[in-house]
């Protein structure tokens, strides 16, 4: 990973290991634990010049969930016409403050690519209105609960909590299904067919192609990683392309 920096003025250093941006306006810095850093909106804009939609949505979801983004500042940024605004605007339109992990965001984006509307972080209640839990994703208009099962769910204590939670759903109409990173990245066609059968609708290959394009353009896939590394090499002035094919 290169080191990213910014300078003011007409000259900027260019060497392997460093990507330096030349600022044309006075930077608007904020303090984080006593250190001056760019605002979250500026950081996202800089990331949008390199990263794919999936990566950007994960970053924006996290910033929204933590309350780091200023909506007014973000709108001003999206209206600025600066480099990176187009990809940032597209990702911002897919983002939500209601996802609590990168895995949840990835699962939500998969459903979006599959044309399945979902509601993230929904509080579930039984027939008498008693709270029985909260779902990562609830398929809109159904009682189907889809959740991301990351490595944390295999922890002994968390596994016990999950089992108690699922037993609490007994006698309710809610049906839970768990999905892993391997499902979403390596077996998306299988998952798509499962969802299509559940929703009693035909398979459309264009949905699968859309998802694979999104993944291939992200850091989750080798083509996406190669693309961004080659881009950074060009920006650093590295012209040795051996081993990148």
Buried (B, 14 or more C-beta within 10 A) or exposed (E): EBEBEBEEEEEBEEEEEBBBEEEEEEEEEEEEEEEEEBBBBBBBBBBBBBBBBBBBBBBBBBBBBEEBBEEEBBEEBBEEEBEBBEBBBEBBEBBBBBBBBBBBBBBBBBBBBBEBEBBBBBEBEBEEEEEBBBBBBBBEEBEBBBBBBBEEBEEEEEEEEBEEBBEBBEEBEBEBBBBBBEBBBEBBEEBBEBBBEBEEEEEEEEBBEBBBEBBBBBBBBEEBEEBBBEEBBEBBEBEEEEEEE
